[in-house]
């Protein structure tokens, strides 16, 4: 599965999707995805790569069903959830409001 397939699958959530870096001027609200890729590694004659997917959520606090839907959507592409999600939050610039984040790491096999 390619990055394009991941992005296409995430479009069903109707949130912006960014790769690697999100610049402040790109953000219209704090509800979006961004993802990064790890370096490729080899194990047991296969190549693997981790994809870190972060869901930034200002309006969906603790929506476990949406979290499950995100995981199922990505796993249908052939990636495997690697461990537990990591919850965090950050403060919006120049405010006293906080935004939730959920980081999910998936592993994919790289095929030649």
C-alpha positions in Angstrom: 0.0 0.0 0.0 1.2 3.4 -0.9 1.0 6.8 0.9 -1.6 7.8 -1.7 -3.8 4.8 -0.7 -3.5 5.8 3.0 -4.5 9.4 2.2 -7.4 8.2 0.0 -8.7 5.9 2.8 -8.5 8.7 5.4 -10.6 11.1 3.2 -13.7 9.3 4.4 -13.3 11.2 7.7 -13.5 14.6 5.9 -10.5 16.1 7.7 -7.4 17.7 6.2 -4.4 15.3 5.8 -0.8 16.5 6.0 2.5 14.7 5.5 5.5 15.2 7.8 5.0 18.9 8.9 1.9 21.0 9.5 2.6 24.7 9.4 0.5 27.1 11.5 -0.7 29.0 8.4 -2.1 25.8 6.9 -4.4 25.2 9.9 -8.0 26.5 9.6 -9.1 24.5 12.6 -7.6 21.9 14.9 -9.2 18.8 13.4 -6.9 17.1 11.0 -4.5 14.1 10.4 -0.8 14.1 9.7 1.5 11.2 9.1 5.2 10.5 8.9 7.2 7.6 7.7 10.1 5.8 9.5 13.2 4.6 7.7 12.9 1.2 6.0 14.2 -1.7 8.0 14.8 -5.4 7.1 13.8 -8.3 9.2 13.5 -12.0 8.2 14.2 -11.2 4.5 11.4 -8.7 4.4 11.4 -4.9 4.4 9.2 -2.9 6.8 8.3 0.7 7.4 6.3 2.3 10.3 3.7 5.0 9.6 2.9 7.3 12.4 -0.6 8.7 12.1 -1.6 11.5 14.3 -5.2 12.6 14.7 -5.5 16.1 16.0 -8.9 16.8 17.5 -10.4 19.9 19.0 -14.0 18.7 18.7 -13.9 14.9 19.1 -12.6 14.4 22.6 -12.5 10.8 23.7 -14.5 9.4 20.7 -13.4 5.8 21.0 -15.7 4.7 18.2 -14.0 7.1 15.8 -10.6 5.8 17.0 -11.7 2.2 16.2 -13.0 3.3 12.8 -9.6 5.0 12.0 -7.7 1.8 13.0 -10.0 -0.5 11.0 -9.8 1.8 8.0 -6.0 1.7 7.9 -5.7 -2.0 8.7 -8.0 -2.8 5.7 -5.1 -1.5 3.6 -2.8 -4.2 5.0 -1.0 -2.2 7.6 -0.9 -3.5 11.2 -1.4 -1.5 14.3 1.9 -1.5 16.2 1.2 -1.2 20.0 -1.2 1.1 21.7 -2.2 4.6 20.7 -0.5 7.5 22.5 -2.8 10.2 23.8 -1.5 13.7 24.3 -2.6 17.3 24.0 -1.1 20.8 23.3 -2.1 24.3 24.0 -3.5 26.4 21.1 -1.3 29.4 20.4 -2.3 32.6 22.3 -5.2 30.9 24.1 -5.9 28.8 27.2 -7.5 26.1 25.1 -6.1 22.6 24.6 -6.3 20.3 21.6 -6.2 16.5 21.9 -4.0 14.2 19.9 -3.9 10.5 19.3 -0.8 8.9 17.7 -1.2 5.5 16.1 1.7 3.6 14.7 1.2 1.1 11.9 3.7 -1.2 10.2 3.6 -2.0 6.5 5.6 -4.5 4.5 7.5 -2.9 1.6 7.1 -4.9 -1.6 9.5 -4.6 -4.5 
